[in-house]
Amino acid sequence: MGLPHAMDASRLVALVTPSVGRWTSWPFPLTEHDALARIADARDAFERRTQLPLLIVEKATGTAVGWVRARRDAVDTRLGWLGYWMGDAFPGRGFMREAVQALVLRLPGVLDILSLDAMVHPDNLPSTRVLMAAGMTYAGTLTKGGDDDIVYRRYRVGTGKRLDEGERSDGPVA
């Protein structure tokens, strides 16, 4: 797992399927040009310390399996948002759980935020388990703007101190 590079563009193109495009901000089909632009934007945001973007790679094979990032909120800069997705061929193998836990541990010193939040579709139990395993706890609901009118579950890690000063709140995994 590490910062994405231009050479990763074709690997991302192969990972973004209609289901990834449906549930994320990543377009399907993802073109090489789009992938290169997203990588450049992510690296620029990392340099500005407004985002920590990571390409998830299977250790044994070097195969790219997904993407995880934390980004600072544009309005409330004390708040960060977690986003992630995985290629269709990789669920249930622990990649996302490991990646999200690693990202939460790497945040101190990268993003100066008080808390990290994530939104989860109410039917997405695997994502709920991923977030809880990373120390995130239920923090209420949010209605995402748009046509879906779905009330999403909100999870958070942080205690009101900067993440590198606070303690994680570990809860049971659902």
Buried (B, 14 or more C-beta within 10 A) or exposed (E): BEBBEEEBBEBBBEBBBEEBBEEBEBEEEBEEEBBBEBBEEBBEBBEEEBBBBBBBBBEEEEBBBBBBBBBBBEEEEEBBBBBBBBBEEBEEEEBBBBBBBBBBEBBBEBBBBBBBBBBBBEEBEBBBBBBBBBBBBBBEEBEEEEEEEBBBBBBBBBBEEBBEEBEBEEBEEE
